[in-house]
Structure formats: structure tokens, C-alpha cells
């Protein structure tokens, strides 16, 4: 039942999905800069995954610099706002590219896609 809460999808590597989810938590401000993140065991239990899988995802976040380990307090979110902003923009670009690719599969041209977005946003975004 916990796996559903995290909406992990068997088509893609679980570790990559966990990585994305924690990145989202960081860039959206759910995990504040400088704040402690839950332990590997807590997160693994919450996601319904093996602790080794969670450990691998957290190690990758450390490698990227979004999370650091402090001997006394465990893992904390970086306070490097520039890095958080860059990650947020990168995630946004990936979402936009996925959207554009799906629209092209439906046969839409770039101009049509832009027109649709403008209509859907009711002028609020553009």
C-alpha cells in the first residue's frame, strides 16, 4: 500500500523514480534548504522499497550536491540556492520536452502546441 503513495511505476527503474521524487521535494520547498531529511529506513518504509534502493538514490543526490551528510545530524538538504534553482529549471525543461514530444506524437506542430498552451492557460501564463 505504501508503494501507491509514492506512485512508483514498474516501467522505469525504481531508484530513478525515487531520485526524482526527492529532487521534487527539494525544489518545491517541501524539504527546506538546510533541513534534515528522513533516514534511509524511514524513507524506504514510506516508499515501500528496499533500503538499499533508497540508499542508492540518496547517494546519487549527494553526488549531485543536493544533499550532504553531516556526521552528527544525518543527511541535510543543501543550502546552495543556485543549485536548487538549477535543478528546478532542469526538471522543468524535462517536463516541457516530454510534453512537446507527446504533442508531436499526436501530430501537432510547434505553433499549434503554443496556441493550445495559450488557450489552456487563459492568457495567465503567457
N, C-alpha and C positions, 0 to 999 in steps of 0.2 A: 504493500500500500504506500510506503514511503517513496518508492520509485516514481509513482504517479505524481506526487507532489513536485518532484523535480522535472517531470516530463522528459525523462531520458528516452531516447529513441534508438531502437536496436539497429537501425540502418547506418548509424555513424558511430565511430569509436566513443565509448562512454567517457573515457578520460578527456577527450577533446570537448565534449559537451559540458563536463564539469568545469573545465578550464574557462570556457565561455561564460558559463553561469556566474562563476565567482568574479570574472572580469566585469560582467554586467553589474553585479552587486557593488563593485568598487566605483565604476564610472558613474553609476546612477546616484551614488552617495549613500546607499544602504549600509555599506561598510565605509565609515568615515576615515579620512586620512589620519594616520597615527593610531587608529583604533585596533584593538586586538581582535583577531578573527577566531572563530571556534576551533577547537582542536581537531586533528585528523579524525579521531574516533567519533567525536560529536557530528562532524560534517558527513562522515561515511554513513553513520546511522541514519541521519536525516535524509540523505540521498538514497539510501538503500543499496550502497555499493561496498565493495571490499575496501578496507582501509588502505591496502597497497595502491589501489587505483587512485584514491583520494590523495595519498602521499605523493604520487607521481604528478598529479595535476598541480598540487601546491608547490612542488619542487620546480615545476616549469614556470609558475608565477614568480617564484623567487629569481629564477634565471632571467626572466624578463624585467625584474626590478620592481614589480608592482607590490610585492610582499617581501618583508625582510624578517629574519629570525633574530629575536633577542633572547639571549640565554635565560634571562630571568622571567620574561613575560610571554614567551612563545612567539607565534607569528603575528606581525602587525602590518597594516596597510601602509604603503609608502606615503610620505608627506610631500613628495615631489609632484606638485600640482601640474607641472608641464607634462610629466609622463602620463598622468591620469588623463589629461586633456588629449594628448596624442593617441592614447589607447581608445578613448571615446570616439574620436574622429575616425580612427581606423575601423572600429566596429561599425560605425555609421556608413562608411564607404562600402564595406562588405554587404551590409543590408541593402543599400541602394543598388549595388551591382547585381545582387541576387534578384531584386525586384525587376530591374531592367531586363535581365536575361529571361525571366519568366514572361514578361510582357512581349519580348521579341518572339518567344516561342508561340505566343498567341497571335503573332503576325502584326504586331504594332510597330510603327516606325517611331523614331525619336520624338518627332514633333507631336505625334498623336499621344505619346506617353506623357509628354509635358502638358499638353492640353487637358488630358484626363486628371492629372495631379492638380492642376489649377482649378478645375471644376469641382473635384472632390474636396479640396481644401476651402472652397468657397472664397478664394482670394485671401484667406487668413495667412497662408504660408508664403505666398509669392507676391 
